[in-house]
Amino acid sequence: MKFSLALTGLILAIGLATGWLQRQKTTVLQEQRADLVAEGRSLGISDGSPSAGSPPTRGNWKRTSGRVVTPARISSDAAGSSSPP
């Protein structure tokens, strides 16, 4: 009984320590990112966030009628070329 409680306590302590360390790393990375974004903005580089007027997108991929369409396909469809689906 004492062994199982000790083992449970040890596992809990290891989990708490690991979680705390990961949180510290995440905080440092968030601070570094904020510094880099501020530096980029001062140099005139966009931070990649969508503008207020445009809806969020998922990269250059678009989903239409259940099929995934790549940017090359979009441009070829816009040019009038027809390719098999």
N, CA, C and O atoms as a GROMACS GRO file, in nm:
protein
  340
    1MET      N    1   0.083  -0.119   0.000
    1MET     CA    2   0.000   0.000   0.000
    1MET      C    3   0.087   0.126   0.000
    1MET      O    4   0.062   0.220  -0.075
    2LYS      N    5   0.190   0.126   0.086
    2LYS     CA    6   0.278   0.242   0.092
    2LYS      C    7   0.355   0.259  -0.040
    2LYS      O    8   0.379   0.371  -0.085
    3PHE      N    9   0.392   0.146  -0.100
    3PHE     CA   10   0.466   0.152  -0.226
    3PHE      C   11   0.381   0.214  -0.337
    3PHE      O   12   0.431   0.297  -0.413
    4SER      N   13   0.254   0.176  -0.345
    4SER     CA   14   0.168   0.231  -0.450
    4SER      C   15   0.144   0.380  -0.430
    4SER      O   16   0.138   0.456  -0.527
    5LEU      N   17   0.131   0.424  -0.305
    5LEU     CA   18   0.115   0.567  -0.278
    5LEU      C   19   0.242   0.644  -0.311
    5LEU      O   20   0.237   0.754  -0.366
    6ALA      N   21   0.356   0.586  -0.278
    6ALA     CA   22   0.483   0.651  -0.309
    6ALA      C   23   0.503   0.659  -0.460
    6ALA      O   24   0.548   0.762  -0.512
    7LEU      N   25   0.470   0.552  -0.530
    7LEU     CA   26   0.483   0.552  -0.675
    7LEU      C   27   0.387   0.654  -0.738
    7LEU      O   28   0.424   0.722  -0.834
    8THR      N   29   0.266   0.664  -0.686
    8THR     CA   30   0.170   0.762  -0.736
    8THR      C   31   0.222   0.903  -0.713
    8THR      O   32   0.212   0.989  -0.801
    9GLY      N   33   0.277   0.927  -0.596
    9GLY     CA   34   0.334   1.059  -0.565
    9GLY      C   35   0.451   1.093  -0.656
    9GLY      O   36   0.466   1.207  -0.701
   10LEU      N   37   0.534   0.993  -0.682
   10LEU     CA   38   0.649   1.014  -0.771
   10LEU      C   39   0.603   1.046  -0.913
   10LEU      O   40   0.655   1.138  -0.976
   11ILE      N   41   0.507   0.971  -0.962
   11ILE     CA   42   0.454   0.997  -1.097
   11ILE      C   43   0.392   1.136  -1.104
   11ILE      O   44   0.411   1.209  -1.202
   12LEU      N   45   0.317   1.173  -1.002
   12LEU     CA   46   0.256   1.306  -0.997
   12LEU      C   47   0.362   1.416  -0.995
   12LEU      O   48   0.349   1.516  -1.066
   13ALA      N   49   0.466   1.397  -0.915
   13ALA     CA   50   0.573   1.497  -0.906
   13ALA      C   51   0.646   1.511  -1.040
   13ALA      O   52   0.677   1.622  -1.083
   14ILE      N   53   0.674   1.399  -1.106
   14ILE     CA   54   0.740   1.404  -1.236
   14ILE      C   55   0.651   1.473  -1.338
   14ILE      O   56   0.700   1.554  -1.418
   15GLY      N   57   0.523   1.443  -1.336
   15GLY     CA   58   0.430   1.509  -1.429
   15GLY      C   59   0.420   1.658  -1.405
   15GLY      O   60   0.419   1.737  -1.500
   16LEU      N   61   0.414   1.698  -1.278
   16LEU     CA   62   0.408   1.841  -1.247
   16LEU      C   63   0.536   1.913  -1.290
   16LEU      O   64   0.530   2.023  -1.345
   17ALA      N   65   0.651   1.850  -1.264
   17ALA     CA   66   0.778   1.912  -1.301
   17ALA      C   67   0.790   1.925  -1.453
   17ALA      O   68   0.834   2.027  -1.504
   18THR      N   69   0.750   1.821  -1.525
   18THR     CA   70   0.755   1.824  -1.671
   18THR      C   71   0.661   1.932  -1.726
   18THR      O   72   0.699   2.007  -1.816
   19GLY      N   73   0.541   1.939  -1.672
   19GLY     CA   74   0.446   2.041  -1.716
   19GLY      C   75   0.495   2.181  -1.688
   19GLY      O   76   0.478   2.271  -1.771
   20TRP      N   77   0.556   2.202  -1.574
   20TRP     CA   78   0.607   2.334  -1.539
   20TRP      C   79   0.721   2.374  -1.633
   20TRP      O   80   0.728   2.489  -1.678
   21LEU      N   81   0.810   2.279  -1.662
   21LEU     CA   82   0.921   2.309  -1.753
   21LEU      C   83   0.870   2.342  -1.893
   21LEU      O   84   0.920   2.435  -1.958
   22GLN      N   85   0.771   2.267  -1.941
   22GLN     CA   86   0.715   2.295  -2.073
   22GLN      C   87   0.648   2.431  -2.076
   22GLN      O   88   0.658   2.503  -2.176
   23ARG      N   89   0.582   2.468  -1.969
   23ARG     CA   90   0.517   2.600  -1.961
   23ARG      C   91   0.622   2.711  -1.965
   23ARG      O   92   0.601   2.814  -2.029
   24GLN      N   93   0.735   2.689  -1.897
   24GLN     CA   94   0.841   2.788  -1.899
   24GLN      C   95   0.899   2.804  -2.041
   24GLN      O   96   0.925   2.916  -2.085
   25LYS      N   97   0.917   2.692  -2.111
   25LYS     CA   98   0.968   2.698  -2.248
   25LYS      C   99   0.870   2.770  -2.339
   25LYS      O  100   0.909   2.850  -2.424
   26THR      N  101   0.740   2.741  -2.320
   26THR     CA  102   0.638   2.805  -2.402
   26THR      C  103   0.637   2.956  -2.379
   26THR      O  104   0.625   3.033  -2.474
   27THR      N  105   0.650   2.997  -2.254
   27THR     CA  106   0.651   3.140  -2.221
   27THR      C  107   0.770   3.209  -2.287
   27THR      O  108   0.757   3.318  -2.342
   28VAL      N  109   0.886   3.145  -2.281
   28VAL     CA  110   1.006   3.203  -2.344
   28VAL      C  111   0.987   3.214  -2.495
   28VAL      O  112   1.021   3.317  -2.554
   29LEU      N  113   0.932   3.111  -2.557
   29LEU     CA  114   0.910   3.114  -2.702
   29LEU      C  115   0.809   3.221  -2.742
   29LEU      O  116   0.825   3.287  -2.844
   30GLN      N  117   0.704   3.239  -2.661
   30GLN     CA  118   0.605   3.343  -2.690
   30GLN      C  119   0.668   3.481  -2.679
   30GLN      O  120   0.639   3.569  -2.760
   31GLU      N  121   0.754   3.501  -2.580
   31GLU     CA  122   0.823   3.630  -2.566
   31GLU      C  123   0.917   3.654  -2.683
   31GLU      O  124   0.923   3.766  -2.735
   32GLN      N  125   0.991   3.552  -2.726
   32GLN     CA  126   1.080   3.566  -2.839
   32GLN      C  127   1.003   3.597  -2.966
   32GLN      O  128   1.045   3.680  -3.047
   33ARG      N  129   0.889   3.531  -2.985
   33ARG     CA  130   0.806   3.557  -3.103
   33ARG      C  131   0.755   3.700  -3.102
   33ARG      O  132   0.756   3.767  -3.205
   34ALA      N  133   0.710   3.748  -2.986
   34ALA     CA  134   0.660   3.885  -2.977
   34ALA      C  135   0.771   3.984  -3.011
   34ALA      O  136   0.746   4.083  -3.080
   35ASP      N  137   0.893   3.958  -2.964
   35ASP     CA  138   1.006   4.045  -2.996
   35ASP      C  139   1.036   4.043  -3.146
   35ASP      O  140   1.061   4.148  -3.205
   36LEU      N  141   1.033   3.924  -3.207
   36LEU     CA  142   1.060   3.913  -3.350
   36LEU      C  143   0.952   3.979  -3.434
   36LEU      O  144   0.981   4.042  -3.536
   37VAL      N  145   0.827   3.966  -3.393
   37VAL     CA  146   0.717   4.030  -3.465
   37VAL      C  147   0.732   4.182  -3.456
   37VAL      O  148   0.713   4.252  -3.555
   38ALA      N  149   0.765   4.233  -3.338
   38ALA     CA  150   0.784   4.377  -3.322
   38ALA      C  151   0.900   4.426  -3.408
   38ALA      O  152   0.892   4.533  -3.470
   39GLU      N  153   1.008   4.349  -3.413
   39GLU     CA  154   1.123   4.387  -3.496
   39GLU      C  155   1.085   4.383  -3.644
   39GLU      O  156   1.123   4.472  -3.721
   40GLY      N  157   1.010   4.281  -3.684
   40GLY     CA  158   0.965   4.273  -3.823
   40GLY      C  159   0.874   4.388  -3.862
   40GLY      O  160   0.887   4.444  -3.970
   41ARG      N  161   0.783   4.422  -3.772
   41ARG     CA  162   0.695   4.536  -3.801
   41ARG      C  163   0.774   4.665  -3.815
   41ARG      O  164   0.742   4.749  -3.899
   42SER      N  165   0.877   4.682  -3.732
   42SER     CA  166   0.958   4.804  -3.742
   42SER      C  167   1.034   4.809  -3.874
   42SER      O  168   1.070   4.916  -3.922
   43LEU      N  169   1.059   4.691  -3.934
   43LEU     CA  170   1.126   4.685  -4.064
   43LEU      C  171   1.028   4.686  -4.180
   43LEU      O  172   1.068   4.684  -4.296
   44GLY      N  173   0.898   4.688  -4.148
   44GLY     CA  174   0.796   4.693  -4.252
   44GLY      C  175   0.752   4.557  -4.301
   44GLY      O  176   0.692   4.547  -4.409
   45ILE      N  177   0.779   4.452  -4.226
   45ILE     CA  178   0.740   4.318  -4.265
   45ILE      C  179   0.610   4.282  -4.196
   45ILE      O  180   0.594   4.305  -4.076
   46SER      N  181   0.516   4.225  -4.272
   46SER     CA  182   0.388   4.185  -4.215
   46SER      C  183   0.407   4.063  -4.126
   46SER      O  184   0.494   3.980  -4.152
   47ASP      N  185   0.327   4.054  -4.021
   47ASP     CA  186   0.338   3.939  -3.931
   47ASP      C  187   0.256   3.820  -3.978
   47ASP      O  188   0.254   3.717  -3.911
   48GLY      N  189   0.187   3.833  -4.092
   48GLY     CA  190   0.114   3.721  -4.147
   48GLY      C  191  -0.028   3.706  -4.098
   48GLY      O  192  -0.098   3.615  -4.141
   49SER      N  193  -0.072   3.793  -4.008
   49SER     CA  194  -0.209   3.782  -3.960
   49SER      C  195  -0.302   3.840  -4.066
   49SER      O  196  -0.266   3.937  -4.134
   50PRO      N  197  -0.422   3.783  -4.082
   50PRO     CA  198  -0.514   3.833  -4.184
   50PRO      C  199  -0.562   3.973  -4.150
   50PRO      O  200  -0.573   4.010  -4.033
   51SER      N  201  -0.590   4.051  -4.253
   51SER     CA  202  -0.639   4.186  -4.229
   51SER      C  203  -0.782   4.179  -4.176
   51SER      O  204  -0.849   4.076  -4.188
   52ALA      N  205  -0.829   4.288  -4.119
   52ALA     CA  206  -0.960   4.289  -4.055
   52ALA      C  207  -1.073   4.264  -4.154
   52ALA      O  208  -1.176   4.209  -4.116
   53GLY      N  209  -1.055   4.301  -4.280
   53GLY     CA  210  -1.162   4.288  -4.377
   53GLY      C  211  -1.170   4.154  -4.447
   53GLY      O  212  -1.271   4.126  -4.512
   54SER      N  213  -1.067   4.072  -4.437
   54SER     CA  214  -1.068   3.945  -4.511
   54SER      C  215  -1.093   3.828  -4.417
   54SER      O  216  -1.048   3.830  -4.302
   55PRO      N  217  -1.164   3.726  -4.464
   55PRO     CA  218  -1.188   3.610  -4.380
   55PRO      C  219  -1.061   3.526  -4.367
   55PRO      O  220  -0.977   3.528  -4.456
   56PRO      N  221  -1.046   3.454  -4.258
   56PRO     CA  222  -0.926   3.370  -4.243
   56PRO      C  223  -0.926   3.258  -4.345
   56PRO      O  224  -1.031   3.203  -4.379
   57THR      N  225  -0.808   3.224  -4.395
   57THR     CA  226  -0.794   3.116  -4.491
   57THR      C  227  -0.696   3.014  -4.437
   57THR      O  228  -0.625   3.040  -4.340
   58ARG      N  229  -0.693   2.899  -4.498
   58ARG     CA  230  -0.599   2.795  -4.459
   58ARG      C  231  -0.493   2.781  -4.568
   58ARG      O  232  -0.496   2.686  -4.646
   59GLY      N  233  -0.403   2.874  -4.572
   59GLY     CA  234  -0.297   2.870  -4.672
   59GLY      C  235  -0.351   2.900  -4.811
   59GLY      O  236  -0.441   2.982  -4.826
   60ASN      N  237  -0.297   2.834  -4.910
   60ASN     CA  238  -0.340   2.854  -5.048
   60ASN      C  239  -0.438   2.749  -5.096
   60ASN      O  240  -0.474   2.747  -5.213
   61TRP      N  241  -0.483   2.662  -5.008
   61TRP     CA  242  -0.573   2.554  -5.045
   61TRP      C  243  -0.717   2.600  -5.028
   61TRP      O  244  -0.750   2.669  -4.932
   62LYS      N  245  -0.801   2.560  -5.121
   62LYS     CA  246  -0.943   2.592  -5.112
   62LYS      C  247  -1.022   2.463  -5.130
   62LYS      O  248  -0.981   2.374  -5.204
   63ARG      N  249  -1.134   2.454  -5.062
   63ARG     CA  250  -1.219   2.336  -5.075
   63ARG      C  251  -1.347   2.380  -5.145
   63ARG      O  252  -1.418   2.469  -5.097
   64THR      N  253  -1.375   2.318  -5.257
   64THR     CA  254  -1.498   2.348  -5.329
   64THR      C  255  -1.571   2.219  -5.358
   64THR      O  256  -1.513   2.125  -5.411
   65SER      N  257  -1.695   2.214  -5.324
   65SER     CA  258  -1.784   2.101  -5.348
   65SER      C  259  -1.722   1.966  -5.310
   65SER      O  260  -1.734   1.868  -5.384
   66GLY      N  261  -1.655   1.963  -5.195
   66GLY     CA  262  -1.602   1.838  -5.145
   66GLY      C  263  -1.469   1.796  -5.204
   66GLY      O  264  -1.419   1.690  -5.167
   67ARG      N  265  -1.409   1.873  -5.294
   67ARG     CA  266  -1.278   1.836  -5.348
   67ARG      C  267  -1.178   1.945  -5.316
   67ARG      O  268  -1.213   2.063  -5.311
   68VAL      N  269  -1.057   1.907  -5.296
   68VAL     CA  270  -0.951   2.002  -5.265
   68VAL      C  271  -0.893   2.054  -5.395
   68VAL      O  272  -0.860   1.976  -5.484
   69VAL      N  273  -0.880   2.185  -5.405
   69VAL     CA  274  -0.828   2.247  -5.526
   69VAL      C  275  -0.699   2.319  -5.490
   69VAL      O  276  -0.696   2.401  -5.399
   70THR      N  277  -0.592   2.289  -5.563
   70THR     CA  278  -0.463   2.352  -5.540
   70THR      C  279  -0.457   2.486  -5.611
   70THR      O  280  -0.537   2.512  -5.700
   71PRO      N  281  -0.362   2.573  -5.572
   71PRO     CA  282  -0.349   2.702  -5.641
   71PRO      C  283  -0.327   2.687  -5.791
   71PRO      O  284  -0.378   2.769  -5.868
   72ALA      N  285  -0.251   2.585  -5.835
   72ALA     CA  286  -0.227   2.564  -5.978
   72ALA      C  287  -0.359   2.533  -6.049
   72ALA      O  288  -0.383   2.580  -6.160
   73ARG      N  289  -0.440   2.456  -5.985
   73ARG     CA  290  -0.569   2.420  -6.044
   73ARG      C  291  -0.660   2.543  -6.053
   73ARG      O  292  -0.732   2.561  -6.152
   74ILE      N  293  -0.657   2.627  -5.951
   74ILE     CA  294  -0.739   2.748  -5.951
   74ILE      C  295  -0.698   2.839  -6.066
   74ILE      O  296  -0.783   2.891  -6.138
   75SER      N  297  -0.566   2.858  -6.084
   75SER     CA  298  -0.519   2.946  -6.190
   75SER      C  299  -0.548   2.887  -6.328
   75SER      O  300  -0.579   2.960  -6.421
   76SER      N  301  -0.537   2.753  -6.342
   76SER     CA  302  -0.567   2.694  -6.472
   76SER      C  303  -0.717   2.699  -6.500
   76SER      O  304  -0.756   2.717  -6.615
   77ASP      N  305  -0.802   2.684  -6.398
   77ASP     CA  306  -0.946   2.696  -6.417
   77ASP      C  307  -0.982   2.839  -6.455
   77ASP      O  308  -1.071   2.862  -6.537
   78ALA      N  309  -0.912   2.936  -6.395
   78ALA     CA  310  -0.940   3.076  -6.425
   78ALA      C  311  -0.897   3.112  -6.568
   78ALA      O  312  -0.956   3.199  -6.631
   79ALA      N  313  -0.793   3.043  -6.617
   79ALA     CA  314  -0.744   3.071  -6.752
   79ALA      C  315  -0.831   3.005  -6.859
   79ALA      O  316  -0.818   3.036  -6.977
   80GLY      N  317  -0.919   2.916  -6.818
   80GLY     CA  318  -1.010   2.854  -6.912
   80GLY      C  319  -0.970   2.716  -6.957
   80GLY      O  320  -1.041   2.654  -7.035
   81SER      N  321  -0.858   2.666  -6.910
   81SER     CA  322  -0.818   2.531  -6.950
   81SER      C  323  -0.899   2.432  -6.870
   81SER      O  324  -0.931   2.454  -6.753
   82SER      N  325  -0.932   2.323  -6.934
   82SER     CA  326  -1.009   2.222  -6.862
   82SER      C  327  -0.923   2.099  -6.845
   82SER      O  328  -0.862   2.050  -6.941
   83SER      N  329  -0.919   2.050  -6.724
   83SER     CA  330  -0.846   1.929  -6.696
   83SER      C  331  -0.940   1.834  -6.624
   83SER      O  332  -1.031   1.880  -6.555
   84PRO      N  333  -0.921   1.704  -6.638
   84PRO     CA  334  -1.012   1.610  -6.574
   84PRO      C  335  -1.006   1.622  -6.422
   84PRO      O  336  -0.900   1.651  -6.367
   85PRO      N  337  -1.118   1.601  -6.354
   85PRO     CA  338  -1.120   1.615  -6.207
   85PRO      C  339  -1.042   1.508  -6.137
   85PRO      O  340  -1.035   1.507  -6.014
   0.00000   0.00000   0.00000
